[in-house]
């Protein structure tokens, strides 16, 4: 009897470990997809991408849930860890960018980025160093652009990157990238408007295109 209980416990432990690994793999994959689209995503956007990913890649698993059950499962088992993973990815990218800036220019001799062609060349150089030849998305480029423009701005007297400031700058540069406008003007840096960026609705068109649904 005791042997049967032990075997049952071992099987449960094995299934539990397998389930946890499956869940963590999903969270990592979805977090990467989210940051490819948006560095500062809304919770609604994260939810939509997670749902689309599971529908495409784990159809049988997703179809076990009703709509209400899926929402409850997502909120209980996925949401918190997924948001933490997205925050971790964003932090890692910021750290790499800082390292490249300081390694290239030195902490005590950071050059100012001004409105000229040199600033664009400098940031392009930093981006290439951060990604080491790998492909990067518009969202990632806008994030690095915002970091560089902030840390290398002589008017910015802190090495800490405030989230509200970064959200505004990322949104600003991402719009310019999408419209293929010059990135060298400093209209954003001259603005004293520090209003927070409201969460955007889910970009369903982008998600459907990404997953070809």
Beta strands, then each sheet from edge to edge (+ up, - down):
end
